[in-house]
């Protein structure tokens, strides 16, 4: 998966859907007034649900965010402390929340019941302490700063300057290392800034409901990928394969693919290089045409399902995959490159070792009287036949 496609899938598309939800809220604003009472109660239910689900699936950052958003929503309703008092510290709250969200964008998820939780709590407290200190310093030394900076930076701009820096950093982080948790943090920051900078643009109850929904969907989607995607190769896993079986009709073909001499390759070059080869081979298998659906079955074995296709209809596509892997020269990463200077690296770059691998493929067509497991067993027998005939070929 290319970096751009990954960013679109996990960063820009969620942003677009969130913007669409906000736009629909403005379109149906009149209709939503009848549901105002229910909408104002939704964050009290959805945010705790987001906390519980996030903790269940070890998404501690989302759990902390949902907890902080819930605390702020309770405060805005006068259930934790005086709202008028909080409004007098709006700049500090704005900055403290921004620092906190930026910090969560650059840390990893850790278990809640661990020493890392103490670090997280201290980090949140330090973020708000830094915000209060920043605002205090700008107020305390206002005249000195005005004398040094003149009209270049107004008081308001000096106070809010860190917000621009944090926003840019979170945006770059979310787009560059795109995943749903980083995107959720960026969306949270966007709503947080909108609430303080453009009050009333989106009612707090609506924004909190949207954020809680995003947290829950993020955890569920991530959990789906963990369950149904192979972590190393990115292909669908064996569990996803057997889920697909439930929706297959009577006509389909099953291909089993195996990397030739992979154990010997691992023994020669090591498991790190073996993992590199598995990922590169999987990328070629995942690009199969003809409506084929690729899965990692286990180890160096892969499976391709061709719904509604007989064996003759699949052979050309399988041959394309086999040939693409055979012709692909895999450049082995040199672990010493990081310690080399650029000049030395340039001189040794032409010495980078390349290897090539091949795969054997067996394919079988489903018969009306057999189960999927029986069809797969026949494709496995065809694979063994390809191995016995000299490997690097397709047999049926």
N, C-alpha and C positions, 0 to 999 in steps of 0.2 A: 504494500500500500504506500503510495507516494506521500511525502510530507504535506503537499498541498491538499490532496484528497483527504488525508487524515484530519487536517485542520478544518476543512469544510464540514466533514462529518461530525466532528466532536466539538467544534467551536462556533463556526459561523451559522450552521443550521440551527442549533439551539438558540443562538442570539436572535435569529430571524423569527423563530417560533415565539420567543418571548415578546419581541416587538409586535408581532401580530396579535398576541393576546392583549397587550396594552391598547393597541389600535382598536380592536373589537370592543374593548371596554368603553372607549370614547364613542364608538358608533352606537352601542346599545346602552348608553348611559341612562337614558330615560327609563328603559325597561328594567334596568338593574335597581332602580330606586325602590321598587316594590319588594326587592329581596335584601334591602339594606341591613335589616336587623339580623338576618341569617348570615350575610357576608361578614358582618362585624364579629360574629361568634366563631367563624371558621378558623381563624388563626389559633384560637384557644384549643382547638381539636387537632388541626393539621400539624402545627409545629411540634407538640408533644409526640405525635405519631412519627414525625420525621426524626425526632431524637431517638425514639425507641428502635425504629428500623435501622437507622445509621449505626447505633451501638450494636445491634444484632449482627450486622455485616461488617463490623470493624471499620466503619467510615467515621473516625473520630472527629475529623475536621468539620464534616457536615453536622455532626451532633453538637459540636461547640457553636457553630454558626446558628443552628436552629435554636439553641438555648439562649444565645445572646439576643437574637431577634425576638424571641418570646419575652425575655426580660424587658426589652425596650417597648414592646407592644403593651405589656402589663403596665409599664410606667406611664405610657402615653394615655392609658385609661385611668390613671390615678390609683392603681392597685399596689404599687411598690413604693413610690415616693411622690412628692408634690410635683405636678406637671409644670406649674409656674416656675418652680425652682430650676427644673431641668431646662426650661426654655431660656433662662438667663445664662445658661452655660452651653448654648447651642454650638458655638464654635469649638469648644472643648470636646463635646460629644461627637461632632462631625469629624474632627481630627483623630480622636481616639478610636472611633470605629474604623476610620480609613487605615490607620496604622495597624489595627488588629487584623483587618481583612487582608492587607498586603502581607502581613506576617504569615497568615495561614496559607497564602498562595505559594510560599517558599519552604514549607515544612512538609514532612511526610505524615501519613496516617499512622498512629500508634494506638496500642490498646489503652482503653480509658483507665483501667485499674493497673497502672504501671507508673514508675517514676517520671515518665514523660508527661503525665497529666499535671504534675506539679510545675514542670517547666512551662506548659501551655498556660496554666492559670497565672503564673508569674509574668509571662509574656503579655497577656491581656492587661494585667494591672500596670505593667511598665508602659504599655502603649498609651493608656489613658493618662498615666502620670506624665509621660513625655508631651502629650497634647496640652495638658494644663500648664506644664512648664513653658512650652513654646508660646502659648497665648500670653501667659504672665510676663515672659521676657519681652515680648513685643510691646506690651502695654507699659511695662516698667521703664523701658529704654526708648520710648516712642520719640522723644525729642532728639536724643542722640542719633537714632537711626534716620530721622527725617533730615538731620543736618548732614549726615554722610551720604545718604541716597537721594536727597532732594525729592523731586517729583517723579523719579524713575520708578519707584515702587511705592504704591500707596499702602496704608496700614492694612487694609483688608487683603490686598494682594500678598503682603508679606506673611500674614497669618495663614492664608490658604495655599501658599506656594507648595508645601509638602504634599498637598492633595494631588496636584498635577503630576508630581514625580511618582507618587504611589500608583496613580491610575495608569500611567504609561508602563510602569514595571509590571503591574498585574495584567495589562492588556498584552504585552509582549510575552509574558509567561504563559498566558492562556492560549495564544495563537501558536507559539513556538513549540510548547510541550502540551499539545492539545489532548485533553481528556475531560470527561464530564465533570469531575470534581473541580478542576481549575476553572472550567467554564461557569460552574455554579457560583464559585467565589467571585468571578468578575461580574456576573449578573447581580449578585448581592451588593457589590460595591456600587454598581450603576444605580440600583434602587435607593441605596443609602444616600448617595450624593444627590439624587433627584429629590429625595424627601427634604433635605436641608436647603439645597440651593434653589430648587423650584417647588416650594411647598404648595401642596394642593394639585400638582400636576397629575399625580396618581394617589388616590386615597390610601392611607396607611393600611387599612384592612385589606384592600385589593392587592397591594404590593406584598404584604406578608402572606396572603393566601397563595399568590403566584410563587413566592420563594419556597414556601413549604411544599407545594406541589412539585417544584423543581428538585428539591432535596430528595423527596420520596422517589420520584421517577429516576433520578440519577443513581440512587442506591440499587433500585430494582433492575435498571438497565445494566449497570456494572456487574451485578450478580448474575444476570443472564449470560453476559459475555464470559464470566469466569466459569460458568457451568457448561456452556455450549461452544466455547472457543478454546483451541489449543494455545496455551500461553507462549510456547516457543515459536511456532510457525505462523500463528494467526489464522490457520484454517479452522473450519468447523471440527468439533471433536467427535469421538465415537458416540457420545450421548446424543449429539445433534443428528448423527447418522441414523440412529434407531428411532429418533423422533420423526425423521423424514419418512421412514419406512411406513409409518401409520397412514401417511397421505398418498402413498404410491398406488397407482392403479395396477392392472394385471400385466401391462406391457412395460417393461423396463429392462435395462442391462446394467450389470454390475462389473466394474473393472477393479482388480486388485493390482497395486503397483508396489514394487520393492526395489530399493537401491542395491545395486549389485556390489558384493564384497564389502558391505558397509562395516562389518565388524573388523575386518582386516584394516580398513581405512582408519577406523577409530584407534586401533592399536598402534598404527604407524604415526598418526599426526596428533592424537589426543582428542579428548571429548570436546574441548572448546572448538576445535576446528570441525569436529563432527557436527556440533550444533550449528555452526555456520553453514555447513553444507546442507543440513536438513532444512534450514530456513530458505536457502537459495533454491533448492529443489522444490520445496513447497510453493514458492512464488511462481515457478513455472507450471506446476500442476494446477495451482489455483487459477491460472489463466486459460484453462481448457475451454475450447469453444464447443458449439453444438448443443448447448443447454446442459452440459455436464456440471454436476455439483461435487466439489472436491472436499474430502475429509481426511484428517490424519487418523488412521486406525490405531496406531501404536508403534513405538520404536521407529524403524525406517520404513514401515508399511503405510500406504495411503490407499484410499478408496475413492473411486469416482462413480457416481450414479447418473445414468442417462435415462430420465423418465421418458416413456412413450417412444423408445428407440430399440430397434433390434441390433444384433451384432454388426451386420454390414454397415449400418448407419453410423456406428461409433468408431470403426477402424481408422478412418482418415484422421479424426480428431485425436485419437490416442497416439497415432503415429506422429502427429505434429508435436505432441508433448514429449514423446520419447526422443525425437530428433532434436528438439530445442534443448533438452538436457544434455544430450550427447555432444552437441556443438558448443555448449557454454563452457568457457574456460573460467574456472573459479580462482580468483586471486586470493591467496591465503594472507590473512592479516599478520603483520610482523609485530609481535608484542614489544620489540625493542624500539619501535618507531617513536614512541612517546618520549623516550630518553635521549633521542638523537637531536642534534641541532638541525636547522633547516638546510644548511649547506650539506651536511653529511647525509641527510635524508634524501636530498635531490640526487646525490651521487649513487646511492644504493637503491633508488627506486626501481631501476631497470632490472635489478636482481630479484625482485619480488617473485616468489614461487607461485606457479599456477598449476592446478590439477583439474582433472575432468572426471566425472562419474557418469555412469549409465544406469538405466533402470530396465527392469523386466516387467511385462504387463500381461496379466491374464484376464480375459473377459468372458462372461457368460450371460446368456439371455434367460430371463425368467420364464419358466414353464407354468402352465395353468394349474398343474397339480402339486406344485411345490411351494414351500415357505421361502421367505427371504433368506433365512439361514442356509437353506439347501442351495439356493442360487449362489450365495456367497461362497459356499464350500466348493461348488463347481468352478467358480472364478479363481479360487485359490488353487485348485487342481490345474487349471490352465496356466496360472502363474508358475507353478512347479514345472510344468511342461516347458515353458519358456526358459526357465533356468537350466533345465536338463539339456535343451537344444543349443546352449551356448550363451544364454543371457542376451540382454540388450535387444529385445524383440517383443512383438505382440503376438500372443497365441490365444486361441479360443477353443 
